[in-house]
Amino acid sequence: MIATPSTEPTLTNVIEKLDHLSTRVDHLATDVEKFNDRFSNYQQATQWVVQLAFTLIASATITVIITSVLRRQSKALYF
């Protein structure tokens, strides 16, 4: 009779695979935590850039309006 190798997983094989999967899950959890930190930093930086852009636009608009009003008043004084 020919002996065929058993294809059934042994308890040792299952434990080794579980250990391997546990290690991979831990590694993935660490990667996700790093990604979340980076994403949070990116989101905060984006908010700062948007806030700066709006501030610059508002400042430029106010400067143009004030300059225009002052020029009209100074021209009115000469006439």
Rosetta blueprint (number, residue, H / E / L):
1 M L
2 I L
3 A L
4 T L
5 P L
6 S L
7 T L
8 E L
9 P L
10 T L
11 L H
12 T H
13 N H
14 V H
15 I H
16 E H
17 K H
18 L H
19 D H
20 H H
21 L H
22 S H
23 T H
24 R H
25 V H
26 D H
27 H H
28 L H
29 A H
30 T H
31 D H
32 V H
33 E H
34 K H
35 F H
36 N H
37 D H
38 R H
39 F H
40 S H
41 N H
42 Y H
43 Q H
44 Q H
45 A H
46 T H
47 Q H
48 W H
49 V H
50 V H
51 Q H
52 L H
53 A H
54 F H
55 T H
56 L H
57 I H
58 A H
59 S H
60 A H
61 T H
62 I H
63 T H
64 V H
65 I H
66 I H
67 T H
68 S H
69 V H
70 L H
71 R H
72 R H
73 Q H
74 S H
75 K H
76 A H
77 L H
78 Y H
79 F L
